[in-house]
Amino acid sequence: MSESDEILFSIEGRAGWIVLNRPAALNALTLHMFRALHAQLKAWETDTRVERIVIEGAGDKAFCAGGDIRKLYEWGLAMDARFLDLFREEYVLNTYIKHYPKPYIALMDGITMGGGVGVSVHGSHRIVTEATMFAMPETGIGLFPDVGGTYFMPRCPGETGMYMGLTGARLKAGDALYAGVGTSFVPRDRLAGLRQALKTFADVDEAIQQYAGKADPETLAMHRGAIDRHFLRTTVEDVMESLKADPSDWAHKQAAIIATKSPTSLKICHRQLREGLTLDFRSCIRLEYRVVNRIFTGHDFFEGTRAVVIDKDNAPQWQPSTLSGVSQAEVDLYFAPLEEELPV
């Protein structure tokens, strides 16, 4: 497949239509795709033929499973500048989508993770289906929940955003709606009708309402009290202590999940989500760019990617290997200002 085939653009009735077209790679985003998407959105912003944007993924498994982690791993090990180029251009694109002046409708059918979240969750309309699986699993590969996670996750109800960030919890449709990352549920067998309506209806909300249904309740609401109680704690160590002291199987399961994540990433995540609640979107994105610059020269992202994506032994050797081994001073360095901040 050529680069030009990785992302497809067309005008369909009233809509500028985008298809992420790498189904064999679960529509993972490449640097070329970020650049092409940004350029096309700019062109459509002033195109009077285009009244709204619709973005979806090819195939039946994923909207978009994230960025091209293998390529990032290769670039990072080689200290190739394209590692930071990808993040810089991705974050600028995320900011552009957040402030896009036309309705931006993401059909989040299937796996929606990482970089796929960045090109969907900031849009005005986020459609989930019974096949949606939404997650920000970055702490499990030594990264952190970026692509605007600093902004939207602290704004999820209560401490559900912190819970999602530290555990990498996978949300189905009902939980995605509860958390606010989805705005409407449309059953998969009604998507064809919705697509046609988005091409023809004058009013986007009316088009969606014609095909929207009611999603089954999931687990966030059921565990909301426990989530708020445990994940409100002031440090990751306190979160873990609180979970372990809870006699429920659910709490012990969450503690066991968190214990597998990168200790450094967990502490970065906890701090970013606390800070993000008081920052505007552009400030959150600048904060993320500061952190990822330090990830580039660190250890855990490359070790986590090796263990989960490359070798698939799922046995990362984190450095440091414990929460107590990650000092406050080390965490502070990730958030320190850059000589050249992200221009958003």
Wavefront OBJ file of the C-alpha trace (Angstrom):
o trace
v 0.000 0.000 0.000
v 1.347 3.419 -0.938
v 1.334 6.308 1.530
v -1.439 8.013 -0.427
v -3.670 4.965 0.134
v -3.199 4.987 3.926
v -5.772 7.743 4.398
v -8.566 8.502 1.945
v -10.429 11.771 1.419
v -13.600 12.547 -0.503
v -16.538 14.903 -0.475
v -19.770 12.978 0.051
v -22.811 15.222 -0.158
v -22.483 17.776 2.625
v -19.546 15.977 4.293
v -15.804 15.897 3.974
v -15.198 12.165 4.414
v -12.025 10.642 5.883
v -11.176 6.947 5.980
v -8.166 5.713 7.958
v -7.182 2.937 5.581
v -4.705 0.573 7.218
v -7.053 -2.172 8.420
v -4.281 -4.785 8.647
v -2.534 -2.473 11.154
v -5.821 -1.626 12.916
v -5.616 1.758 11.146
v -2.600 2.860 13.175
v -1.554 6.389 12.276
v 1.707 7.224 10.527
v 3.519 10.537 10.244
v 2.305 10.810 6.654
v -1.300 10.294 7.786
v -1.057 13.047 10.392
v 0.335 15.448 7.821
v -2.225 14.540 5.156
v -5.132 14.787 7.596
v -4.059 18.187 8.884
v -3.619 19.579 5.374
v -7.010 18.285 4.229
v -8.826 19.633 7.270
v -7.311 23.056 6.601
v -8.473 22.935 2.994
v -11.987 21.902 3.996
v -12.246 24.565 6.689
v -12.826 27.221 4.004
v -14.475 24.969 1.400
v -18.152 25.989 1.239
v -19.088 22.573 -0.168
v -18.063 20.924 3.088
v -20.442 21.528 6.000
v -19.103 18.866 8.362
v -16.292 16.313 8.698
v -16.797 12.575 9.150
v -13.868 10.317 10.069
v -13.953 6.528 10.287
v -11.661 3.506 10.068
v -11.506 0.842 7.364
v -12.405 -2.748 8.187
v -14.541 -4.085 11.010
v -12.016 -4.303 13.853
v -10.841 -0.785 14.623
v -11.479 2.889 14.243
v -7.803 3.414 15.067
v -5.636 1.501 17.523
v -3.113 4.325 17.962
v 0.090 5.588 16.437
v 2.674 3.518 14.617
v 4.454 2.314 17.766
v 6.895 0.058 15.909
v 8.120 2.957 13.819
v 8.426 5.187 16.881
v 10.439 2.458 18.597
v 12.831 2.241 15.641
v 13.191 6.007 15.369
v 13.710 6.406 19.085
v 16.439 3.782 19.334
v 18.198 5.456 16.402
v 17.715 8.897 18.013
v 15.964 9.863 14.771
v 14.361 13.327 14.920
v 11.223 11.904 13.318
v 10.291 10.469 16.736
v 9.630 13.963 18.062
v 8.389 15.180 14.676
v 5.521 12.692 14.866
v 4.484 13.727 18.355
v 4.809 17.428 17.549
v 2.672 17.183 14.430
v 0.186 14.872 16.132
v -0.286 17.254 19.065
v -0.698 20.270 16.792
v -3.312 18.310 14.825
v -5.135 17.324 18.032
v -5.322 21.010 18.955
v -6.609 21.917 15.509
v -9.366 19.300 15.740
v -10.348 20.515 19.208
v -10.946 24.013 17.826
v -12.263 23.039 14.380
v -15.067 25.418 13.345
v -17.244 22.816 11.617
v -18.940 19.744 13.106
v -16.427 16.903 13.353
v -18.044 13.485 13.637
v -15.928 10.464 14.586
v -17.403 7.003 14.030
v -15.542 5.219 16.837
v -16.582 1.730 15.761
v -14.152 -0.903 17.057
v -10.826 -0.370 18.833
v -10.158 3.290 19.645
v -6.909 3.802 21.517
v -3.996 6.212 21.884
v -3.499 8.224 18.714
v -6.966 7.137 17.545
v -8.386 8.882 20.587
v -6.547 12.044 19.585
v -8.291 12.228 16.204
v -11.742 11.405 17.612
v -12.402 12.456 21.187
v -11.779 16.174 20.562
v -14.402 16.319 17.825
v -17.879 17.723 18.371
v -19.661 14.366 17.883
v -18.255 10.970 18.964
v -20.325 7.967 17.903
v -19.813 4.658 19.717
v -21.206 1.234 18.808
v -21.480 -2.132 20.546
v -18.052 -2.904 19.006
v -16.333 0.151 20.503
v -13.393 -0.558 22.792
v -11.939 2.726 24.076
v -8.718 2.842 26.084
v -5.698 4.923 26.984
v -3.238 2.100 27.807
v -0.002 4.081 27.585
v 1.278 3.468 31.138
v 1.628 -0.190 30.132
v 4.280 0.638 27.512
v 6.199 3.255 29.474
v 4.440 6.204 27.871
v 1.638 8.373 29.341
v -1.947 9.173 28.261
v -1.196 11.971 25.818
v -3.009 13.277 22.664
v -4.973 15.616 24.915
v -5.535 13.121 27.718
v -4.187 15.766 30.088
v -7.284 17.801 29.257
v -10.177 15.388 28.707
v -9.396 12.708 31.289
v -9.544 14.933 34.400
v -12.879 16.208 33.060
v -14.448 12.759 33.047
v -16.889 12.210 35.958
v -15.230 12.068 39.346
v -12.003 10.087 39.271
v -12.880 7.935 36.265
v -10.196 9.646 34.179
v -7.504 8.878 36.741
v -8.767 5.308 36.940
v -8.555 4.998 33.148
v -5.063 6.485 33.052
v -3.483 4.401 35.794
v -5.107 1.077 34.887
v -5.506 1.432 31.105
v -9.120 0.283 31.575
v -10.977 -0.693 28.390
v -14.363 0.963 28.025
v -17.215 -0.460 26.013
v -19.987 1.720 24.626
v -21.941 2.251 27.852
v -18.837 3.228 29.800
v -17.593 5.461 26.982
v -20.867 7.376 27.147
v -20.749 7.499 30.946
v -17.217 8.897 30.860
v -18.191 11.468 28.246
v -15.748 10.279 25.607
v -18.688 9.188 23.455
v -21.639 11.452 22.762
v -24.093 9.043 21.085
v -24.618 5.305 20.672
v -25.528 3.998 17.238
v -25.860 0.216 16.784
v -23.508 -1.153 14.176
v -26.348 -2.300 11.940
v -27.565 1.310 11.726
v -24.225 2.812 10.709
v -24.969 2.556 6.993
v -28.097 4.635 7.510
v -26.207 7.121 9.647
v -23.523 7.515 7.001
v -26.120 8.365 4.414
v -27.874 10.800 6.753
v -24.602 12.593 7.495
v -24.166 13.126 3.770
v -27.654 14.523 3.227
v -29.285 15.944 6.372
v -28.944 19.676 6.925
v -28.712 19.204 10.705
v -26.007 16.887 12.105
v -27.742 16.320 15.442
v -30.989 15.396 13.697
v -29.113 12.942 11.470
v -27.555 11.223 14.483
v -30.787 11.186 16.458
v -32.515 9.296 13.646
v -30.201 6.325 14.218
v -29.155 6.618 17.863
v -30.093 3.951 20.382
v -29.552 3.193 24.042
v -26.338 1.463 25.071
v -26.314 -1.225 27.725
v -24.949 -0.053 31.091
v -21.404 -1.220 31.789
v -19.234 -1.111 34.912
v -18.102 2.465 35.588
v -21.362 3.508 37.213
v -21.378 0.318 39.302
v -17.888 1.000 40.682
v -18.046 4.802 40.677
v -18.019 5.119 44.479
v -14.939 2.919 44.802
v -13.221 4.643 41.872
v -13.692 8.064 43.433
v -12.638 6.877 46.881
v -9.424 5.145 45.807
v -8.254 7.247 42.857
v -8.714 10.610 44.563
v -5.568 9.929 46.616
v -2.691 12.387 46.423
v 0.003 9.953 45.219
v 0.089 6.717 43.240
v 1.458 4.983 46.339
v -1.607 6.162 48.264
v -3.890 4.879 45.503
v -2.233 1.468 45.695
v -2.395 1.380 49.495
v -6.079 2.278 49.410
v -6.879 -0.415 46.838
v -4.968 -3.083 48.717
v -6.754 -2.207 51.968
v -10.141 -2.691 50.302
v -11.365 -6.299 50.756
v -13.202 -6.398 47.413
v -11.984 -8.525 44.520
v -12.464 -5.539 42.205
v -10.041 -3.357 44.191
v -7.412 -6.084 44.406
v -7.691 -6.650 40.665
v -7.077 -2.950 39.974
v -4.038 -2.927 42.275
v -2.625 -5.960 40.465
v -3.159 -4.292 37.078
v -1.476 -1.056 38.161
v 1.482 -3.029 39.555
v 2.321 -4.201 36.020
v 2.664 -0.654 34.644
v 5.765 1.520 34.405
v 6.279 3.177 37.799
v 7.651 6.287 36.094
v 4.688 6.451 33.722
v 2.246 6.026 36.593
v 3.727 8.994 38.437
v 3.785 11.104 35.271
v 0.146 10.205 34.592
v -0.975 11.061 38.114
v 0.681 14.453 37.995
v -0.424 15.348 34.452
v -4.078 14.604 35.183
v -4.041 16.618 38.404
v -2.420 19.578 36.640
v -4.607 19.237 33.577
v -7.796 20.005 35.475
v -6.652 23.612 35.914
v -5.189 24.144 32.418
v -6.747 25.079 29.087
v -6.370 22.696 26.151
v -3.356 24.365 24.556
v -1.500 24.422 27.877
v -2.247 20.712 28.333
v -0.818 19.932 24.901
v 2.327 21.968 25.634
v 2.738 20.026 28.882
v 2.495 16.740 26.985
v 5.139 17.834 24.520
v 7.488 18.643 27.404
v 6.993 15.152 28.809
v 7.411 13.302 25.517
v 10.718 15.091 24.880
v 12.025 13.461 28.062
v 10.446 10.102 27.164
v 12.582 10.251 23.996
v 15.784 10.122 26.053
v 14.451 7.770 28.734
v 14.255 4.002 29.174
v 10.756 2.772 29.884
v 9.000 3.559 26.595
v 11.537 1.532 24.643
v 11.518 -1.318 27.141
v 7.726 -1.346 27.364
v 7.350 -1.317 23.587
v 9.908 -4.113 23.273
v 8.026 -6.258 25.787
v 4.479 -5.607 24.569
v 4.814 -4.904 20.836
v 8.161 -6.191 19.536
v 9.112 -9.337 21.453
v 5.654 -9.751 23.027
v 7.041 -11.428 26.130
v 4.968 -9.051 28.293
v 7.785 -8.940 30.822
v 9.121 -5.377 30.797
v 12.037 -4.572 33.059
v 11.151 -1.078 34.234
v 13.823 1.317 35.473
v 13.177 2.162 38.269
v 11.170 -0.974 38.956
v 9.181 0.335 41.937
v 7.138 3.435 42.700
v 9.397 4.237 45.636
v 12.345 4.263 43.257
v 10.898 7.152 41.260
v 11.751 10.379 43.060
v 9.774 13.594 42.924
v 12.812 15.300 41.414
v 12.852 12.775 38.563
v 9.174 13.377 37.852
v 9.700 17.144 37.949
v 12.284 16.887 35.175
v 9.672 15.491 32.782
v 7.522 18.592 33.258
v 10.267 21.227 33.105
v 9.898 23.918 30.399
v 11.630 23.399 27.060
v 13.868 25.884 25.332
v 11.461 25.666 22.414
v 7.886 25.011 23.502
v 5.256 23.480 21.231
v 3.731 26.266 19.077
v 0.001 25.755 19.674
l 1 2 3 4 5 6 7 8 9 10 11 12 13 14 15 16 17 18 19 20 21 22 23 24 25 26 27 28 29 30 31 32 33 34 35 36 37 38 39 40 41 42 43 44 45 46 47 48 49 50 51 52 53 54 55 56 57 58 59 60 61 62 63 64 65 66 67 68 69 70 71 72 73 74 75 76 77 78 79 80 81 82 83 84 85 86 87 88 89 90 91 92 93 94 95 96 97 98 99 100 101 102 103 104 105 106 107 108 109 110 111 112 113 114 115 116 117 118 119 120 121 122 123 124 125 126 127 128 129 130 131 132 133 134 135 136 137 138 139 140 141 142 143 144 145 146 147 148 149 150 151 152 153 154 155 156 157 158 159 160 161 162 163 164 165 166 167 168 169 170 171 172 173 174 175 176 177 178 179 180 181 182 183 184 185 186 187 188 189 190 191 192 193 194 195 196 197 198 199 200 201 202 203 204 205 206 207 208 209 210 211 212 213 214 215 216 217 218 219 220 221 222 223 224 225 226 227 228 229 230 231 232 233 234 235 236 237 238 239 240 241 242 243 244 245 246 247 248 249 250 251 252 253 254 255 256 257 258 259 260 261 262 263 264 265 266 267 268 269 270 271 272 273 274 275 276 277 278 279 280 281 282 283 284 285 286 287 288 289 290 291 292 293 294 295 296 297 298 299 300 301 302 303 304 305 306 307 308 309 310 311 312 313 314 315 316 317 318 319 320 321 322 323 324 325 326 327 328 329 330 331 332 333 334 335 336 337 338 339 340 341 342 343 344
